[in-house]
Amino acid sequence: MSDSGSGAHYYWCTRHHRVETDADVCPAKHVLGPYASAADAENALQRVQERNEAWDAEDARWAGEDR
């Protein structure tokens, strides 16, 4: 069964280190999301890390630094 398509939103809580839904979500300052599926929310920190690395590499390229 898929989580997507149900209209529900999923969040990754950085305080409790768990997936939360609209029904039990912590305050916005503690969550990442919304995401369409629980799996996407569970992988939120990995995506943040990947994006940060890509942005850091782009900043270095823009500044003419070799990495």
Phi, psi and omega per residue, in radians:
M1 nan 2.404 -3.100
S2 -1.701 2.543 3.092
D3 -1.420 -0.444 -3.055
S4 -1.319 2.724 3.110
G5 1.531 -0.116 -3.107
S6 -1.522 -0.169 -3.101
G7 1.463 -0.123 3.120
A8 -1.334 2.698 3.059
H9 -2.002 2.554 3.141
Y10 -2.174 2.566 -3.084
Y11 -2.345 2.669 2.994
W12 -1.801 2.103 -3.141
C13 -1.564 2.055 3.141
T14 -1.351 -0.243 3.112
R15 -1.485 -0.762 -3.088
H16 -1.766 -0.143 3.135
H17 0.970 0.944 3.135
R18 -2.686 2.859 3.030
V19 -1.407 2.369 3.088
E20 -2.207 2.776 3.130
T21 -2.001 3.060 3.097
D22 -0.934 -0.556 -3.076
A23 -1.261 -0.426 -3.045
D24 -2.395 0.446 -3.026
V25 -1.291 2.441 3.075
C26 -1.295 3.000 3.090
P27 -0.995 2.642 -3.044
A28 -0.949 -0.550 -3.112
K29 -1.168 -0.207 -3.118
H30 -1.908 0.012 -3.034
V31 -2.221 2.697 2.974
L32 -1.935 2.432 3.125
G33 2.327 -3.038 0.338
P34 -1.486 2.744 3.071
Y35 -2.134 2.731 -3.100
A36 -1.351 -0.367 -3.115
S37 -2.438 2.774 3.092
A38 -1.108 -0.633 3.139
A39 -1.127 -0.730 3.096
D40 -1.091 -0.739 3.116
A41 -1.117 -0.696 -3.131
E42 -1.127 -0.486 3.141
N43 -1.674 0.203 -3.048
A44 -1.036 -0.784 -3.095
L45 -1.156 -0.601 3.084
Q46 -1.133 -0.761 3.116
R47 -1.120 -0.679 3.088
V48 -1.054 -0.817 3.141
Q49 -1.074 -0.791 3.135
E50 -1.074 -0.750 3.136
R51 -1.171 -0.725 3.111
N52 -1.064 -0.745 3.115
E53 -1.103 -0.738 3.126
A54 -1.126 -0.737 3.132
W55 -1.172 -0.689 3.098
D56 -1.096 -0.719 3.116
A57 -1.137 -0.719 3.112
E58 -1.146 -0.718 3.075
D59 -1.051 -0.755 3.136
A60 -1.135 -0.737 3.107
R61 -1.080 -0.781 -3.135
W62 -1.065 -0.671 -3.121
A63 -1.437 -0.073 3.132
G64 1.431 0.290 3.119
E65 -1.538 2.534 3.045
D66 -1.627 2.413 3.077
R67 -2.176 nan nan
